Amino acid sequence: MKETGKLFWGHRDVVRSDWIDYNGHFNAGYYAVCFDDAIETWMDYVGLGATHREEFSVTTFSAENHITYIQEVAEGSNLSISTQLLGFDRKRIHALQTMWNSDEEFMAATCEVMSLHVSEETRRVSEMSEAVYKRLAEIWLLHGDLSVPPQVGHQMGVPAK
């Protein structure tokens, strides 16, 4: 479901020729690169951009990423990545990034990510500033009632016989 009005749209890209693997499709590793590039604009949006990180000597680390590959995209395809806030507290941000093929308007992949707020001094998880926390609360007012896509919380495994 593409609830475009409420989602954050902060990244566009094009599938490059060097991102194509020996199978002739978008290499799995470059999906991660694309999602990682997109998380930067998301962090700017929530108030954790470069200026904030420098001023407060903090950063964010990805604690966990789960990528789901849904439909192949070809070389030259235009991509857009949306981000949906799934939850947050003073130390963590849980979000879902969705990669869309902008040319054919289909969902290509998702990346569920848990980001940690980290002190650069101690290299440990730390509480975010009140301003960032309030900004996340504002975003939650938009995203809190969105449906949760089926890729969220998905577990991998071989079914028992």
Rosetta blueprint (number, residue, H / E / L):
1 M L
2 K L
3 E L
4 T L
5 G L
6 K L
7 L L
8 F E
9 W E
10 G E
11 H E
12 R E
13 D E
14 V E
15 V L
16 R L
17 S H
18 D H
19 W H
20 I E
21 D L
22 Y L
23 N L
24 G L
25 H L
26 F E
27 N L
28 A H
29 G H
30 Y H
31 Y H
32 A H
33 V H
34 C H
35 F H
36 D H
37 D H
38 A H
39 I H
40 E H
41 T H
42 W H
43 M H
44 D H
45 Y H
46 V H
47 G L
48 L L
49 G L
50 A H
51 T H
52 H H
53 R H
54 E H
55 E H
56 F H
57 S L
58 V E
59 T E
60 T E
61 F E
62 S E
63 A E
64 E E
65 N E
66 H E
67 I E
68 T E
69 Y E
70 I L
71 Q L
72 E L
73 V L
74 A L
75 E L
76 G L
77 S L
78 N E
79 L E
80 S E
81 I E
82 S E
83 T E
84 Q E
85 L E
86 L E
87 G E
88 F E
89 D L
90 R L
91 K L
92 R E
93 I E
94 H E
95 A E
96 L E
97 Q E
98 T E
99 M E
100 W E
101 N E
102 S L
103 D L
104 E L
105 E L
106 F E
107 M E
108 A E
109 A E
110 T E
111 C E
112 E E
113 V E
114 M E
115 S E
116 L E
117 H E
118 V E
119 S E
120 E L
121 E L
122 T L
123 R L
124 R L
125 V E
126 S L
127 E L
128 M L
129 S L
130 E H
131 A H
132 V H
133 Y H
134 K H
135 R H
136 L H
137 A H
138 E H
139 I H
140 W H
141 L H
142 L H
143 H H
144 G L
145 D L
146 L L
147 S L
148 V L
149 P L
150 P L
151 Q L
152 V L
153 G L
154 H L
155 Q L
156 M L
157 G L
158 V L
159 P L
160 A L
161 K L
